[in-house]
Amino acid sequence: MQQTYPEHPEDVLSQWLDWRADGPAALVVVTAIEGGAVRAPGALMAVNEAGAIAGYISGGCIDSDVALQAQNTLRTGKAKQLRYGAGSPFTDLPLPCGGAIKVTIIPDADTASLKSVRDQLLSRKTARLDLDPLDGFAPVYVPKPRLRIAGRGADCLALARVAHAAGLDVHLQLRDGEDVTAAKDQGFERVTPLETPSDIPTTNDDAWTAFILMFHDTHWEGPLLKQALDGPAFYIGAVGSRKTHARRWEALKANGVSDVAFERVRGPIGLIPSMRDASMLAVSVLAEIVAAYHDALRKAFADTALILLAAGQSRRFENGDKLLAKLDGKAVLEHAAHLLDGQQTAGNIAIVGPDDAPRAEALSASGWQVAQNPDAAEGQATSLSVGIRAAQKTGANAALILLADMPHIDDAHLHALKDAFRQGRTAAMSKVDGILCPPAIFHHSTFDALTKLSGDTGAKSLFNQLSNTATVDLAPDRALDIDTTADLDRAKGLTHA
């Protein structure tokens, strides 16, 4: 089955590599946008010597001109940076959206680098494109969605066709022989026959896999859904009515699936309810999958309240307030306060003590909702309780607990925690050399228990009592917390290193 319009990075890079094996080929990279734009920074287009194009960088407004410019760079051998739209010298090529697009055209991109990025994406890994002509702009790409569709009948094949037309990977698991034959006749390569519910094939689902159950056979539902729930798929959905979904839940619960895990299963599926035609159901379901993919990519923390505990007493610090001490040009607490900047969250809640006005001011300036804990001297659990109660008011599905005196935590670790948590866990916590520590993320079903903790033990004591949890390794240097001036000196050394 031939893909008609490559647009995903791995597909554009694959075409570039094919062209480059036969002759010159240019790579076009969108490096910045202003205002409305069709493509995001990092969008790719490949152009060969004859002017053939793979990928696109606009809605057709400038692609032809960019292709001509790319052919020119192939003749000169020199990279070119161009601006289109507002502020561009190309006044005859205005962008209807009123914005601007900056692109870099590279006539001699390093083949090994592009092949490495392409191969990482094909192996379902995140990849970074870092080329000298991009002047430090290094976009990160994630694998495109893969659909694993298990079922029988017209619905499965219709969804597979629509997904393939969108350039997505498709793996079909089909029960009936005629469905298997039809799928292969239509050009699908990854087709696995399902023989018996007691011996379902192993899978390789990853964080960018969507699993769709399109069975109406109850004896297949449990094994296939349990298998998907044991993996990291960003989307798990099953066809059927609300009544069917409720019955499905009761059956899975009887087989040991927790309510937290079952929250991952969507049903009925599709943006438009009660679609009766296979083609319309396919479009409706694929739209929901794309929305979930976008949320996993761009809105990973939209359902999560961030709780920053900043009410510590600073008793061991020999020189003033440890959280206001300077580290790399800003207060210690500001490092944690700027984690996940730009990410949509259910709320950013910072907890300070009764006499912490300077801390409150700094946190408020960083965009945090500041809540005061009058009982901060009684231990960290009191601050956690204040934060959780505030998180409950936001309707958050989860709470991510951060400490303001841990300045070397990075966004990558928080995303790793979230990835572990979204696999139906009640909680996910950091671990350093076998020892549990913050940051940690907890499901809303644990909120009441978190508010009842006491003393200075924090959330770790509850974590140890929970089932279905996960841990994420954290490097010791990343876990450094500031309690003394010696700790601060060490943190400065790590920052400089």
C-alpha positions in Angstrom: 0.0 0.0 0.0 1.7 3.2 -1.2 1.6 6.3 1.0 0.5 9.2 -1.1 1.7 12.2 0.8 4.6 11.9 3.2 4.6 14.5 6.0 5.9 12.7 9.2 9.6 13.4 9.8 10.6 9.7 9.4 8.8 9.6 6.0 10.3 12.8 4.7 13.8 11.8 5.9 13.4 8.4 4.3 12.5 10.1 1.0 15.5 12.4 1.4 17.8 9.4 1.9 16.5 7.6 -1.1 17.0 10.7 -3.3 20.4 11.4 -1.8 21.6 7.9 -2.7 20.9 8.8 -6.4 22.1 12.4 -6.4 21.8 15.8 -4.7 18.9 16.6 -2.4 18.2 19.5 -0.1 16.6 19.5 3.3 14.3 22.4 4.3 13.6 22.9 8.0 11.1 25.4 9.6 13.2 27.1 12.3 10.7 29.6 13.7 7.1 30.8 13.2 5.3 34.0 14.2 1.6 34.2 14.5 -0.6 31.6 12.8 1.3 29.0 10.7 0.3 25.7 9.1 3.4 23.8 10.3 5.3 24.0 13.6 9.0 24.7 14.0 10.9 21.5 13.0 8.6 20.7 10.1 10.6 19.2 7.2 10.6 19.2 3.4 12.9 17.4 1.1 13.6 18.6 -2.5 15.6 16.7 -5.1 17.6 18.1 -8.0 14.6 17.9 -10.4 12.4 19.8 -7.9 10.3 16.9 -6.6 9.0 17.5 -3.1 8.4 15.3 -0.1 6.7 17.0 2.9 5.6 20.6 3.1 6.1 23.7 5.2 3.0 25.7 4.5 -0.5 25.4 3.2 0.7 25.8 -0.3 1.5 29.5 0.0 5.2 29.3 -0.4 6.2 25.6 -0.9 6.8 26.0 -4.7 9.1 29.0 -4.1 10.9 27.2 -1.3 11.5 24.3 -3.7 13.0 26.6 -6.3 15.2 28.2 -3.7 16.3 24.7 -2.6 17.2 23.8 -6.2 19.4 26.9 -6.3 21.2 25.9 -3.1 21.9 22.5 -4.7 23.7 24.4 -7.5 25.6 26.8 -5.2 26.2 24.3 -2.4 25.5 27.0 0.2 22.9 26.8 2.9 20.3 29.6 2.9 18.1 31.1 5.6 14.8 32.7 4.4 11.9 34.5 5.9 8.4 34.5 4.4 5.4 36.6 5.4 5.5 39.6 7.7 8.9 41.4 7.5 10.0 39.3 4.5 11.7 40.8 1.4 9.4 38.5 -0.7 6.6 41.0 -0.8 4.9 39.1 -3.7 4.5 36.1 -1.4 2.3 37.3 1.5 1.0 34.7 4.0 -2.8 35.0 4.3 -2.5 34.2 8.0 -0.5 37.4 8.5 2.3 35.6 10.3 5.8 34.7 9.3 7.9 31.6 8.7 11.6 31.2 8.9 13.3 28.3 7.1 16.8 27.0 6.6 17.6 25.2 3.4 20.6 22.8 3.6 21.9 21.5 0.3 24.6 19.2 1.8 23.1 17.8 5.1 25.1 15.1 6.8 23.7 11.8 5.6 24.8 9.9 8.7 23.0 12.4 10.9 19.8 12.2 9.0 19.9 8.5 8.8 20.4 8.3 12.5 17.4 10.4 13.2 15.3 8.5 10.7 16.4 5.1 12.1 15.7 6.2 15.7 12.1 7.2 14.7 11.6 3.9 12.8 12.7 2.1 15.9 10.1 4.0 17.9 12.5 6.3 19.8 12.6 10.0 20.3 15.2 11.7 18.1 16.9 15.1 18.0 18.0 16.8 14.7 21.2 18.7 15.3 22.8 20.2 12.2 25.4 23.0 12.0 23.5 25.2 9.5 20.6 25.3 12.0 22.6 27.5 14.4 21.7 25.7 17.6 18.1 25.0 16.7 17.7 21.3 17.3 14.1 20.1 17.0 13.0 16.9 18.8 10.8 14.4 17.0 8.7 11.6 18.4 7.5 8.5 16.5 4.2 8.9 14.6 1.2 7.1 16.0 0.9 3.4 15.5 -2.5 1.8 15.6 -3.0 -1.8 16.8 -6.5 -2.8 15.8 -7.9 -6.1 17.1 -11.3 -7.4 16.0 -13.3 -8.6 13.2 -15.5 -7.3 10.4 -15.8 -4.1 8.3 -15.0 -1.7 11.2 -11.4 -2.9 11.6 -10.6 -2.6 7.9 -12.2 0.8 7.5 -10.2 2.2 10.4 -7.0 0.7 9.0 -7.6 2.3 5.6 -8.3 5.7 7.1 -5.2 5.5 9.3 -3.0 4.4 6.5 -4.2 7.2 4.3 -3.1 9.6 7.1 0.4 8.1 6.9 0.2 6.2 10.2 1.5 2.7 11.0 -1.1 0.0 11.3 -1.0 -3.4 12.8 -4.1 -5.6 12.4 -5.0 -8.5 14.6 -8.0 -10.2 13.0 -10.1 -13.1 14.1 -11.7 -14.3 10.8 -9.8 -15.8 7.9 -11.8 -13.8 5.4 -10.8 -10.6 7.2 -7.1 -11.6 7.1 -7.4 -12.3 3.4 -9.1 -9.0 2.7 -6.5 -7.1 4.7 -3.7 -8.6 2.8 -5.5 -8.1 -0.5 -5.8 -4.4 0.4 -2.0 -4.2 0.9 -1.7 -4.3 4.6 1.6 -6.0 5.6 1.3 -6.3 9.4 -1.7 -8.7 9.8 -1.7 -11.2 12.6 -4.4 -13.9 12.8 -6.0 -14.3 16.3 -6.4 -18.0 17.1 -7.6 -18.3 20.7 -8.2 -15.9 23.6 -6.0 -18.1 25.9 -3.0 -17.6 23.6 -3.0 -14.1 22.2 0.1 -13.0 20.3 2.7 -10.9 22.1 2.8 -7.2 21.3 5.4 -4.4 21.2 3.2 -1.4 22.2 5.0 1.7 23.1 4.1 5.2 24.4 3.0 6.2 20.8 0.7 3.2 20.2 -3.1 3.4 20.1 -4.9 0.1 20.8 -8.4 -0.2 19.5 -10.6 -3.2 20.4 -13.2 -3.8 17.7 -14.7 -7.0 18.9 -18.2 -7.8 19.9 -17.1 -11.2 21.2 -16.9 -11.0 25.0 -14.4 -13.8 25.4 -11.8 -11.9 23.4 -12.2 -8.6 25.3 -10.7 -9.4 28.6 -7.4 -10.9 27.4 -6.8 -8.2 24.8 -7.6 -5.3 27.0 -5.6 -6.7 29.9 -2.6 -7.1 27.6 -3.0 -3.5 26.4 -3.3 -2.2 30.0 -0.1 -3.9 30.9 1.7 -1.7 28.3 2.3 2.0 27.8 -0.1 2.8 24.9 -1.3 6.4 24.9 -4.8 5.4 23.8 -6.8 2.3 24.7 -10.4 2.2 23.3 -13.1 -0.4 22.8 -16.3 -0.2 20.6 -19.7 -0.7 22.1 -22.4 1.1 23.9 -22.2 2.6 27.4 -24.0 -0.5 28.7 -21.5 -2.7 27.0 -18.6 -0.6 28.5 -20.1 -1.0 32.0 -20.4 -4.7 31.5 -16.9 -4.8 30.3 -15.7 -3.0 33.4 -17.4 -5.5 35.7 -15.8 -8.4 33.9 -12.3 -6.9 34.0 -12.7 -5.9 37.7 -13.5 -9.6 38.4 -10.2 -10.5 36.7 -8.2 -8.2 38.9 -8.1 -4.9 36.9 -8.2 -1.9 39.2 -10.5 1.0 38.7 -7.4 3.3 38.2 -6.2 1.0 35.4 -9.6 0.8 33.8 -9.8 4.6 33.6 -7.4 4.3 30.6 -10.0 2.4 28.6 -12.2 4.7 26.5 -15.7 3.6 25.6 -17.8 4.2 23.7 -15.1 5.4 21.3 -15.2 8.2 18.7 -15.7 11.9 18.8 -19.2 11.4 17.4 -21.4 9.0 19.3 -23.4 6.1 17.8 -21.8 5.9 14.3 -23.4 3.1 12.4 -21.4 3.0 9.2 -17.9 1.5 9.3 -16.4 4.5 7.3 -17.9 7.1 9.5 -17.0 5.2 12.7 -13.4 5.0 11.4 -13.2 8.8 10.9 -14.7 9.5 14.3 -12.4 7.1 16.1 -9.2 8.2 14.3 -10.1 11.8 15.2 -10.3 10.8 18.9 -6.9 9.0 18.6 -5.3 12.0 17.0 -6.6 14.3 19.7 -5.2 11.9 22.4 -1.9 11.8 20.6 -1.7 15.6 20.5 -2.6 15.7 24.2 0.1 13.2 25.1 2.6 15.2 23.1 1.6 18.7 24.0 -0.6 18.5 27.0 0.9 15.7 29.1 0.2 17.6 32.4 -3.1 19.2 31.5 -4.9 16.9 34.0 -2.2 17.2 36.7 -1.9 19.8 39.5 1.7 20.8 40.3 2.3 21.2 44.0 5.5 22.9 45.0 6.4 22.6 48.7 8.3 25.7 49.7 7.5 26.0 53.4 10.7 24.4 54.8 12.2 26.0 57.9 15.7 26.5 56.6 17.1 25.8 60.0 20.3 24.1 58.9 21.3 26.7 56.3 24.0 28.9 57.8 23.4 32.0 55.8 19.8 33.2 55.6 16.9 31.6 53.7 18.1 28.6 51.6 15.3 29.0 49.1 16.2 32.6 48.4 19.9 32.0 48.2 21.3 32.6 44.7 22.2 29.7 42.4 23.2 30.4 38.8 21.8 34.0 39.0 18.4 33.2 40.5 16.9 32.1 43.8 17.1 28.3 44.6 13.3 28.1 44.6 13.0 29.7 41.2 14.7 26.7 39.5 11.8 24.4 40.6 9.3 27.2 40.0 10.2 27.2 36.3 9.8 23.5 35.7 7.4 22.7 32.9 7.2 26.3 31.9 4.7 26.7 29.0 3.0 23.4 29.8 -0.7 23.4 30.4 -1.5 22.1 33.9 -4.6 21.7 36.0 -3.0 24.2 38.4 0.4 25.4 39.8 0.1 25.5 43.6 3.0 26.6 45.8 2.9 26.2 49.6 4.7 28.6 51.9 4.9 29.1 55.7 3.2 31.9 57.6 6.3 34.2 57.6 7.5 33.5 54.1 6.4 36.7 52.3 9.6 37.0 50.2 9.2 33.4 49.0 5.5 34.0 48.3 6.4 37.1 46.3 9.0 35.2 44.2 6.7 32.3 43.5 3.7 34.5 42.6 6.0 36.4 40.2 6.8 33.0 38.6 3.1 32.4 38.0 2.2 30.2 40.9 -0.9 30.2 43.0 0.5 30.6 46.5 -1.2 29.1 49.5 0.0 29.6 53.1 0.4 26.8 55.6 0.1 28.1 59.1 1.2 24.8 60.5 4.4 24.5 58.5 6.6 24.0 61.6 4.8 20.7 62.3 6.3 19.0 59.3 6.1 18.6 55.6 2.9 16.5 55.7 1.0 19.6 56.7 2.1 21.5 53.7 1.3 18.5 51.5 -2.2 18.5 52.9 -2.7 22.1 52.1 -1.5 21.5 48.5 -3.6 18.5 47.9 -6.8 20.2 49.2 -6.1 23.0 46.7 -5.5 20.5 44.0 -8.8 18.8 44.7 -10.6 22.1 44.0 -9.1 22.1 40.5 -10.6 18.8 39.6 -7.2 17.4 38.8 -6.8 13.7 38.0 -3.3 13.7 39.6 -0.9 15.7 41.7 2.8 16.1 40.9 4.7 16.9 44.1 7.9 19.0 43.9 10.3 20.3 46.5 11.5 23.8 46.1 15.0 23.0 47.5 15.7 20.5 44.6 17.1 22.8 41.9 18.5 20.2 39.5 15.3 18.3 38.7 14.6 18.7 35.0 11.6 18.5 32.7 12.7 15.2 31.2 12.5 13.4 34.6 9.0 14.8 35.2 7.9 13.5 31.8 9.4 10.1 32.6 7.3 10.1 35.9 4.2 11.0 34.0 4.8 8.3 31.4 5.2 5.7 34.1 2.1 7.0 35.9 -0.2 7.1 32.9 0.1 3.3 32.6 -2.8 3.0 35.1 -0.6 3.5 38.2 -1.8 4.8 41.5 1.5 6.6 42.0 5.0 7.0 40.5 7.9 8.1 42.6 11.6 8.9 42.0 14.3 6.5 43.2 17.9 7.3 43.8 20.2 4.4 44.5 17.3 2.4 45.7 15.9 5.1 47.9 12.5 6.7 47.3 12.4 10.5 47.0 10.5 13.4 45.3 9.4 14.3 42.8 6.3 12.0 42.8 2.9 11.9 41.2 -0.2 10.5 42.8 -3.6 9.5 41.4 -6.7 11.5 42.7 -7.9 8.3 44.4 -5.1 8.8 46.9 -5.8 12.5 47.7 -7.8 11.9 50.8 -5.1 9.6 52.2 -2.4 12.2 51.4 -4.3 14.9 53.4 -4.2 12.7 56.5 -0.5 12.2 56.6 1.4 13.7 59.6 4.9 14.6 60.5 7.9 15.0 58.2 7.7 11.7 56.3 5.9 13.2 53.3 4.2 11.1 50.6 6.7 8.2 50.8 5.0 6.6 53.7 1.7 6.3 51.7 3.5 5.2 48.5 4.9 2.2 50.4 1.3 1.2 51.2 -0.1 1.4 47.7 -0.3 -1.3 45.0 0.2 -0.8 41.3 2.9 1.8 41.6 6.1 2.6 39.6 9.5 4.1 40.3 11.7 6.1 38.0 15.4 6.3 38.5 16.9 9.7 39.2 20.7 10.4 39.1 22.1 11.4 42.5 23.3 14.8 41.3 19.8 15.5 40.0 18.4 14.7 43.4 20.6 17.1 45.3 18.6 19.2 47.8 19.8 22.3 49.5 19.9 22.1 53.3 23.3 23.7 54.1 25.7 26.2 52.5 27.9 23.2 51.6 25.0 21.8 49.6 24.6 25.1 47.8 28.3 25.2 47.0 28.0 21.7 45.6 25.0 22.7 43.5 27.0 25.6 42.1 29.7 23.2 41.1 27.3 20.9 39.4 25.7 23.9 37.6 29.1 25.1 36.3 30.0 21.6 35.3 
